[in-house]
Structure formats: structure tokens, C-alpha cells
Amino acid sequence: MFRQKQTEGSDNPILDGNIAVQLLIFFFPILIGSLFQQLYNTVDAIIVGKYLGKAALGAVGGSTYMLINLIIYLFLGISNGAAVAASHAYGAGRMRDFRRVIQTSMVVSVAVGILFTGLGMWLSPLVLKLIGTPQEVLELASVYIVIYSIGYVPCCIYNVGAGIIRASGDSRSPLYFLVAACVVNIVLDYVFIVPFQWGVAGAAGATAIAQLISAILVVWRLADKRYPYRLTLRRLRVDKGILRQIFYIGIPSGIQSDMYSIANLIMQIQVNTYGTDTVAALSAYEKIDGFYWMTMSAFGMAITTFCGQNFGAGKMDRVRKGMRVCSGMAAGGAVLFSVVFGCFSAALMGLFTSDASVIEIGSRLMVELTPFYIAYVLTEVYAGGIRGCGESFVPMVITAVGVCLLRVIWTGVVALVHGSLDMLMVGYPATWAITSGAIMLYYWKGGWLKKYHGGGL
């Protein structure tokens, strides 16, 4: 597929092929991989909800899901930093730098994974209690998140390694590895929960094992001498220049993603006051809603790699055109999801629970929120493209204000006036639209491309 001779040659369709085709070549493997990932998250919730009840369903979603995402998004931020550094080097033909990115990234991923495993086991149960998780959910959620934390090291290794592999133009291998892990997770979910009766601990253990398998497969590929990566234990070391570049891009990127989780977690505190039915409904809705977000994320990752390689090669016209083309495709996807989710809201909720109250609350949320999906498109695509060119700080600031700050303010207003759940949910589409508008304004008026034109970071 991507042998050494091909890598160091001059033919690179990302740099000179049809833009829409190249974006789709990246998008579909990422999307399919994300679909499988979301599928096993969804199957996890379905099995838990059907066999363990609504308290257990709330334990693997809601506050727990948001806390886990706080850490996963930091991993993804580091992955984005490594992928952008790798794509710049690969697009410019600097293969020695490309391999230094791999070596540095693998060391960093292990260190960061160990750090957050400890933090996840120690702090997460305390945070769940502090944010007012319902008592019947709290104990189960604490068990789930402590066991889940065991998988943070392999999770970080997979995400960083997969980002580098995609940056070299290979978007299929990470898909194959993720599919294998998803299949293992789905099978183990059922085995651990139904025959073994290990409850939410079984669900968390199944996920941790699946993450380990995906990490092993990524490392195996990076160590394969037939490919340009050439990862070996004796060459593992940290290059300070590469490390600065990874962190310069990756830390703001991770914080930007975490802004959503932080804001949602604060909103979840208010949601918890509405009772177990609402917590369970929101947990189920998040699993369905996740199919839209992972589609937008796939567009964001595709445009990041596309812009990264073209930026490294100095092809700025393709960077701009790529963002426009990707935005159009993402907008079409947003409309499609809005229609499908709006029309089949009750049936989709019924996959997770037979509780009439939970179904009613969840389907109502879906009908109210999904028509506004298109308001988010530019945030994902333009922030991803700008990040691919090496600028991630300003998009982080825009997200901090447009999503986190405004959503928190809105949550406070709702709490003060004792507003309804529907009133609280208005904060989502409003902040999507404001943040997309701000990102678009920065793209056109910020002078960011001139700032970075003519070289790497």
C-alpha cells in the first residue's frame, strides 16, 4: 500500500488529485471506523439498558460519558498535533522528520496514558459525586469509570498512531484495526454482562480489552519495515523540537474539544436535578446523537490531513478550496441526519429502553435539537482546516468563548429561573451557531494563512 519507494516519490494524489475525491477517500474510512466505534458504544448502552436497567444505563452515559470524553479528547488533541506534524513533514518530503514525529509521539502517548489512568481512577468517582450524580447511579458509574481507566494507555497509543498513519495517506489500516477491536468489544459486552453477569464492570472491561487490541495492531503496523514508519524500541526518544510542535498544535486542540465536554458536564449538573428518567433519556440520546458528531469529526479529520499535506507542500489554493468543498459535503450530511433523526426519534429511543417516560423525554429532545445540526458544520470543518495549517490556539479561544462560556452562562440562567429541560437545551443550537460564525469570521479576517505561509511551525 504505502511502501518506502512510493512514499518518497513525487506522486501524491492528496497534493494534485481531485479535491472532492481525495477528501472522500479519507472521509469514508474514518467515518466507517467511527461508525464501528459508535456502534460498539451504542451496543454497549443497549445491552446495559436492556439487561441491567435504567440506573445502569445512566451509569455508562450522562456524567460518566462526559468525564471519559474529557480525557479522550486530550488524547485526540495529542493525536491531532502528531498528525499535523507528520503531515507537514510527509507533504514536504522530509522523511527523517516524519520518523522523528513517530518516535516522539509514541513516547508521549505512553506517558500521557499512564498519567490519565491514575487521574481517572483517583479523581473521577469524586467528581461524579461532586456534580450531583443521582445516588442510584453513582456507585455503578464509579465502578464503570475506574475499570474503564485501565484502557487509557492503549487508547492513547491507538489514537496517536492512527493519526500518524492517516497523515501518511493511509486511512484504511486504522479502519481495519478499529473494526477488529469493535467486534471484540461487542462480543465481550454480551459475554461479560449476560452469561457472566459482571454488570457495568463487564461493560467497562470489554472496552478496555478492545482498546488494548487496537493499540497492539497500530504498533504492529508502525513497526512493519515494509512501510515508511520504521518504529523500533531502540529508536524511541523524544525530539524537543518535534515535541514542541506536537504540543503547540495538540494541547489547544485537546482543550478545544474539552470545552464542549466541560460545558456539557456543567449542563449535566442541571440535567441531574430532573431525575433518573431524564438522565437515562439523555444518556440514550447521546448515543444516537453520537452518529452525527462522529460524522462531522470524520470530515474534520479528513480536512486536517488534506490541509496539512498541502500546507507542507506550499499549495495554499488547494487548502482554501478544500475547506469550501468539505464544508459543502458536511452540510449535506447534517441535513440528512436532521431528517432521519427527526422522523424516527421514538423508534430510535426504543432501542435502548422500554420505559415510556424515558422514550418520551429522549424523542422530544431529538425533535427539538436535530434540525439545528447544520449550525455546527463550519466549526468542525474550518477549525480542522486551520489546525491542519498549524494554527490551533485561536480556534481554541473561539470555542472557549462561543461554546464553554456562553453555554455555562445559559445553564446558570436556567438554574436561577428554575427553567425546564427544554429551556436548558436551547443552549446547544445557540452556541453552535455563534461558534461557527466566529470561526468563519476568523477564517476570512484573521490573516492566519499569511502568518503561516511559507513554512512549518
N, C-alpha and C positions, 0 to 999 in steps of 0.2 A: 504493500500500500504506500507507505512513505519511507522508502529506502534512502540510504545516505546519498546516493547519486542523484535521485530526484530532488531531494531537499536542497542540495547545493547547486542545482541547475537554475536556469533562468525562467523556466516555465512555471508560473504560479497563477492559476485562474482567479484567485482572490484579488490579484493586482491588475489583471487585464481581461477577465471574463465578464459575461453579462451580470450586472449587479443583482438584479432580482433573483436570477438563478443561483448565484453564489450565496446570497442570503438564505434562500430556501434550503440549499444543500446543508448549511449549518443549522438552520432553524429546525428542520424536521427531526434529525437525530436527537437534538437537545429536547425538543418537545416530546418525542416518544419516550425518551428516558425520564423526563419529568412526569409524563403520564403514568409510567410504571411506578415511579416513586410516590406520586399522589394516590395511585391505585392501592399500593400496599398500606399507605396511611389510612385510606378510606376503608379498605377491607379490615384493617385493624380496628377501626371505630365500629364498623358493622358487627364484627364478631363480639367485641366487647359489649356493645349496646344490646345485642340480641341475647347473649348468654349470661352477662353479668349485671345488666340493669342500667338505669339512667344515672345512678351515682357514679358507677364505674366509667360510663361514657363521659360524664363531666370531668372525671379524673384524668383521662387521657387527652382531653381537649381543653378549651377555655384557658384558664390561667396557666395550666401546665404546658399546654401547647405554645403559649406566648413566651414563657420563660425559656423553654427549649430553643425557640426561634431566636431569642436574644443572643444565644451562644452560637447557633448555627450560622446566623448572619455575619458574625465576626469571622467565622471560618470562611464563608463565602467572600467576605471582603479581602482577606488574605489571598484567597484563590484568584479574585479579580486582579489584585496587584501583581501576582505572579504571572497571570495570563497576559496582562498588558505588557509587562517587561519582556516576556517571552515572545509575544507577537511583534513588538518593535524590533527585537534582535533578529527574529526569523525573517520578517519582511525586508530588513536591510541586508540580509545575508551574513550576519555576524554570528556564525555558529558557535564560536568559542564562548561568546557571551550568553548565547542560548543555553548552553550546557551548564554554565555557571549559575544561571537562574534556576535550573532544575536542582542542582546540588544545594543551593542556599534554601530554596523553598521547602525541600524535604526535611531539612534540619529544623526549620522554623515550624513546620506543620506538626512535628512530633512534640516540640517544646510547648507550643500553644495548646495542643490537645491535652497534654498532661496537666497543664495549669488549669484548664477549664473543667477537667474531670474532677479535680479536687474542689474547685469552687462550686461546681454543680452539686456534688454530694453534700457539701457543707452548708451552702447558703440557700439553695432552692427550697427545701422544706420550710425554712424560716420565713422566706419571702412569701410563700404560699399562705402562711398563717397571717402575716402582716397585712396582706391585701384583702383579707376577709373571705377567703375561700370557704364555702359552706362546710360545716363540720362533718356531714356525712360524706363529703367528697375529699376532705383534707387528708385523712390517713391514707386513702388509696392513692391520691395524687403524689404524696410524699414517697411512697414505695415505688411508684412508677418512675419518677424523675431520678431517684437515686440509682436505680438499676440502669436506666437509660444512659446516665452519665458515663457508664463504663465504656460506651461506644464512641466517645468524643474523639479519642486519638485516631482510630481508623476513619472516622467521619472526616476529620480534618485532612488526613493523608489522601483520601479519595478525592475530595473536592479540589484540593490544590493540584494533585496530579492530573485529574481530569481537565482542569483549566489549562494546564500546560500542553497536554496532548491536543486539545482543541485549538490552541493558539498556533500549533504547527500545521493546522489544516485537516487534522483527523478528528472528525466529530462522531465517527461511528464506534470506535473502540470504547469510549466511555459509556455509550449506549448499551453495548453488549454486556459490559461489566455490571451496569446498573440493573439490567433486566434479570441477570442471573441472581443478583442479590435480592431483588423484589420477589422472585419466585420462591427463594429460600424463606424469605420473611413471611410470605402468605401461608406457606405450608406449616412453618413453625408456629405461627399465630394460632392456627386451628389446633395443632397437636398440643401445644402448651396450655391452651385455655380450655378445650373441650375434654379430650381424654385424660390429660394430666391434671386438670383443674388447678392450675397455678395462678389463676386470676390475672390482675393487671401486671403482676410481676412477670408472668409468662409473656405478655404482650411486649413489655419492655425488653426482656431477654431476647426475644425473637428479633427485634430491631437491632440490638447490639451485635448479635451474631451476623446478621445480614450486612451490617456496616463493616465488620471485620473482613468478610469475604470480598466486598467491593474494594477495600483498601489493598488486599493481597493481590488482586487482579491488576490494579493500577500499577503497583510497584513492579509486578512481573513484566508489564509492558514497558515501563520506563527502563528496566534493566536489560531488555532484549537488545542484543548487539546488532540486529538487523535493521534497527530504527535509529534515528539521529539523536536519541536522548542520552544513551550511554551512562545510565545511573549505576554507580558501583559504590560499595561501602567505603572503600579506601579513598574515594574522591569526595566523600561528603565533607563539606566545610562551608563556612559562611563567608561570602564575599561582602564586605561592608558597603561597597557602592551599590551592589545589587540589592542588598537588604534595605538600604535607604529608599531605593526606587520602589520596591515592593510595599514598604510601609507608607511611603508618600501617597501612593495610589490606594493601597488596600485598607489602611486604617480609616480614612474618610469614607471609603465605600462601605465598609462594615458598619461604621457609625450611622451612615445614611440609612442603611437597611434597618438598623436597630431603632432608628427614630420611629419607624412605623410600629415596631413591637412595643416600644416604651409607651407611645401614645395609646396603642390598643390595650396595653396592660392597665393603664390608668383608667381607660374606659371600662375595662373588665371589672375593676373595683366597683364601679357604679352598677354594672350588669349583675354582679353578685348579690346586690341588695334586692333584686327582683325575684330571687328564689331559685330552687333547683331546676324547675321546669325550664326557666329562661336560660340558665347556664347550660343545660343539656341541649336545648334548641340551638343556641349559638355555637356549641361545640360541633353539632352535626352540620349546621350551615357553613361553618368554616371549612369543613372537609369538602363540601360541594363547591364552595366559593374558591377553594384552592386550585381547581382546574383552570379557572380564568387566570389567576395570578401566576401560575406556573407557565401558562402560555405567553403572557406578557414578559415574564422573566426570560423565556427562551428567545423572544425577539431581542431583549436587552443584551443577552449573552452573544447572540449572533452578530449584532451590530458592533459590540465592543471588539470582538475579534476582527471583524471586517475593517473597522476604522483603525484598529491598532496596526494591522499589517500595512494598510495603505498609508497611514501616517509615517510608519517606519521607512516606507519606500518613497516618501515625499509626494504622494499623489492626493493632493488636497481636494481636487474637484470630485474625485470618487468618494472621498469622505463625506462631502456635503450631499451629493446625490444619493449616496447610500442611506443617509438619515431620512431623506424625503421618501424614498422607496419603502424603507422599513416602516415608517410611520403609517403609510397608506395600508400596508398589509396588516399591521397591528390593529388599526381602526376597524378594518373589515372583520377581524376576529372578535373584537369587543362587541360589535353589533350582533354577531351570531350567538355569542354566549348570552347576551341580554335576552334575546328572543327565546332561546331554548330554556334557560332557567326560569324565565317569567311564565312560560306556558306550562311547564311541568314541575312547578315548585312543590306541590303537595306530594306528588308521586316520588320525587327525589328524597324528600324528607322521610317518607315512609320506608325507605331502605334502611334507615338507622334505628327506627323505633316504631312501636305500635301505639305509643301513648298519644292520645288525641290532642292534649294540651301542648305537648312538645311540637307535634306536627304543625299545629295551627300557628304557633309563635314563629317557628322557623320558616314556614312558607310565606308568612306575612313579611318577614324581613327580606326574603329573597325578591318578592314582588316590588318592594319599596326601593331596594338598593341597586339591583342589577341593571335597570335602564340607564344608570349613570356611569357604567363601566368605561365608556368612551372618554370620559373626562380625565382618565388616568393615563391614557396612551402616551402622550408626549413626555410625561415624567420618566417613564421607563426607557423609551427609545432615545430621546435626546440626552438624558443623563448617561445612558450606556455609551452612546457615541462620543460624547465629550470625554468620558472616562477613558475610552479607548485611545484617545489622543494624549492622555497623560494628565488631564485636569480632573481631580475628584473633590477638591476642597470646596469650591463654590457650590456645586450640586448638593454637597452635604449641608452647607449652611442654608440653602434654599429649602431643603427638606426639613431641617430642624425648625425653621420658622413656619413654613407652609403646612407641614403635617403635624409635627410634635406640639409646638407651642399653641397653635390655633385649636388643635383638637383637645388639648388639655384645658384650655380656657373654656371651650364649649362644654366639656364634661363638668367643669366647675359650675358653670351657669345652670346646667340641667340639675345638678345636685342641689344647688341653692333653692331653686324654684320647685323642687320635687317633681321634676318632669317625667314623662312617660318614656318607655323604651324606644318608641318610635321617634320621639323628640331627640333622644340621645343619638340615634343612628343617623340623623341629618348631618352630624359632624363628618361622616365619611365622605359622601359625594362633594360636600362643600370644600373640604381640604384637598381632595383630588384635583378639582378644577383650579383652585388657587395655585397649587404647586406646579401643575402643568403650565399654567400661564406664566409663572415666574421663570421656569426653566426655558420656555420658548423665548421670553424676553432676553434672558442672558445669552442664549444662543445667537440671537440677532444683534444685540447691542453690547455684549460684554467684551468683545475683542479677544476672546480666549484662543481662537485659532491663530491669530497673528502672534500672540505671545509664545506659542509653542512651535510655530512653523520653523522648519529648517533644522530640526534635530530632535534628539530624545530629551529626556529629563536631565 
